[in-house]
Amino acid sequence: MPGLFTVASGEKPSVLKAAASSLLAAVLIVGFFWVSLSRIDYRLDFSFLPDFRIRIWDGFLLTVGVSLASMVLSLIFGALSAAASQSRYLPIRYFSSAYVIFIRGTPLIMQIYLFFYLVGTAWGVDDRFWAGVIILSVFQGAYISEILRGSYLSLDPAQLESARAVGFTRAQTMRFVIIPQMTARTLPALAGQFASVIKDSSLLSMISVVELTQAMREISATNLKLVESYLFLGILYLILTIPVAYASRVLEKRFSYAA
């Protein structure tokens, strides 16, 4: 039996071993929470969920929409910041550096309040959906900027010199040398970053964006089923993030040659 749950170093587990180990891990996790609930004599009751299915579905779709829009916009912000960090003009380079340091060095919840109530009010951004998208994009853009910058700096300078030696223009060098290699090196990390976007979108409930977390918060306030509401909320987020995490692993293996 112990051999069913062990593998040698570097060995890939068989389907049977992987399934058995996954099942055991799931039983341990569920068992831990079950014992915790038993110790406080709490009985779970999810019978209220069907009554709120429309509100939950609307929140689920809004979370997906915010996450997708934020990922696209954050890629743009990240690419611009990464390019600016390599600029010959020092003010542009230092602006990019200050942006990354500020965003990565401060909590997202502080940024949400600062940008929505100060910057958003000053510039007339009243739509909470787009305000949330912009805030998340600015936040994630700083991390994507570092991913792209690190990927660019990891390129072999000899390849760029070779491209110039054979007569490639800057555009051709970017198309045939830089972009293919940066794509291979950044896609796994970017896929993982998308999972962070999904989870971070939950904080937009602080400015009353009725995404999934805010929807479940309102539901729990209505029927006082706090434990059930947040357990179900966690399951819904796992439905969104597990496929993204799996895609990230697949991409990492697919492009592992670029490491």
N, C-alpha and C positions, 0 to 999 in steps of 0.2 A: 504493500500500500504506500509506504513512504516514497517509493520510486515513481509513483504516479504524479507526485508533486515536485519532483526535482529534475533538473537538467544539468548537463555538464557545461562548463564555461564555454561560451561561444556556440553552443548547440541550440538549434531552433526547436522549440517544443512541438510535439505532434498535436494533431487536432484533438485527440482524446485528452492529452495532458492539459492543453490550453482550456478546453471546455470544463474539465473537472476543477481546475484551479480557479477559473472564473466563477464557477458555481459556488465553490467554497468561499471565495471572497465576498460574493453577494450575500450568502447566508450569514457570514460574520457581521457584515454591515447592517443587514436587516435585523439580525438578532440583537445587536447592540442597541439599536433604537427601540426595539420591542421591549427589551429589558428595562430601558430607561423610562418608557411609558408605563410599564407595569409598576415600577417603583413609586410612581406618583399616582397610581391608580387612575390612569387616563385611558379612555376608550375612544378610538378614532371613529369618526362618523363623517363620511364623504357624501352623504345623501343630498346635501344642499347644492352640490356642484351643477347638476343638470339645470337647476333653476337659474343659474347665472352663466349658462353656456354662451350666450350671445355676447355678453360683456367680456368674458374671458377670451373668446375668439377675436373680438375687436382689439383687445389689448395685445394678443399674440400677433395679429397682423401688423399692428402699429410698431411693435418691437422689431419685427422683420423689416418693415419699411424704413424705420430710423437707422437700423444697422446697415442695410444695403446702401442707403444714400450716404451715410457717414463714411463707409469704407471707400466709396468712389471718391468722395470729396477729400478724404484724408490722404488718399494716394496722390492727389494733385498737390495738396499742401506739402506732403512729405517730399515729393519730387522737386518742387520749387525750393524748399528749404535745403535739400541735399545739394542741388545745383548752386544755390547761393553760398553754401559753405565752402565751395571750391572756387568762388569768384576771385578775380584779380583785384576787385575793388574792395578795400578793407571795410568800409561802412556796411556794405551788403553782407560780407562774411561775418562781421561782428553782430549784425542784426540777427542773422540766422542762428548764431551761437547763443545769443541772449534768449531768443525764442525757445530753443531746445532746453536750455538750462532752466528757464522759468517754468515751462510746462512740465518738465520731468521732475522738477524739484518741489512742486506744490501739489496739494491734494486736488483731485478732480472736483470734489464737492465745493471747494473754495472757488475754483474756476467757474463752475456752473453759476453760483450766486454772483460772482464778480461780472462775468460776461453778460448774464441775462439782465440783472437789475441795474448795472451801470452802463456797459457798452451797448447792450441791446436797447435800453431806454434812450440813450443818447442818439443812436442811429436809427431809431424807429423800427426795430425788429420786434414786431408784436406777435407774430405767429409762433406759438410755442413749439410746434413740430419742427419748423425750420431753424428756430433758435437752438433747439436741442441738437439738430443735425450739425449745425455750424460749430457748436461747443464741442461735441464729440469729435468732429473732424479736426479741429484745431489741436485737441488733446492727443488724438492718435497720430496726427501728422508729425508731431515731434518724434515719436518712437519710430515711425516709418522712415523719417528723415535719417535717423541713425542707422537703420537697417540698410538703406540705399547707399549712404555714405561709406559704411564699412564694406559693403560689397564692391563699390567702385575702387576703394583704396586697396582691396585685396587682389585686384587684377595685376597681372604681370606686366610691368612697364615695357618689357621687351616686345610684347605683342603689339602695343600701341606704336612703338618705334618701327616695328616691322611693317605695320599697316601704312605708316607714312612713307616708308622706304619703297613700297611697291606702288606708290602713287594714289593711295586712297585719299579721298577728300575727308573733311571732318564728318560730314553726314554719312559717308560710306563706312568710316571707322565706327561710328556710333551704331549703324545698322547691322554690320556684319561681324563686328568684334565685341563691342561693349555690351549692347543690349542682349544678345544671346547668352553670354556668360552671366550677366547680372540677373537675367530671368531665372536661370538655373539655380543661382545662389540665394535669391531672395524669395522665390515662390513659397517654399516651406515656411519661412518665418512670417511672410505676409498672411498665409492661411491661418497660422496660429494667432496672429494679431487680430484677425477677424473674429475669433472666439472672444477675445478681450473686448472688442467693440460691442458684441451682443451682451456680455455681462455688464459692461459699464453703462449701457443704456438704461439699466435699472435705476441709476441715480437721477435720471431726468424726472423721476417722480417728485423730486424735491421742488421742481418748478411746475408741478401739476400737469406734466405731460402724461396722459392716461395710457401709458404703455402697460405691459404685462404686470409689472410690480405694483404700479399704482392701482390697477384694476383689482388685483388680489388684496391689496391693502383696504380698498373700499369695501370689498366683499366681506373680509374678516371683521371690519368694523360694524357691518350690518348684522351678522349672525354670531359674532364672538367666537368663531371657529378659527382661532389664530394658528394652532398647530397644523390642522388639516390644510388650511389655505396656503401656508408657506411650504409645507411638504409638497403639495401639488405644484406650487410655483417652481420649486427646485426641479421637479420632474420635467416641467415644460422647458425650462432652460437647458436641461440635459438633452432634450429632444433636439434643440437647436445647436448646441455646442459639440455634442459627440460626433456628428457627421463632419463637422469642420475639423475637429481634432484628428479624426481618421484620415481626412483628406490631407492634412498637414503631414502625417506620417507617411502616407503614400508618396507625396511629392518629395519628401526628404529622402526616401529610398530611391525614388526615380532619378533624382539629380545628385545622388551621393558622390558621383564621380567628380563633381565640381569642387568638393571640399579640399 
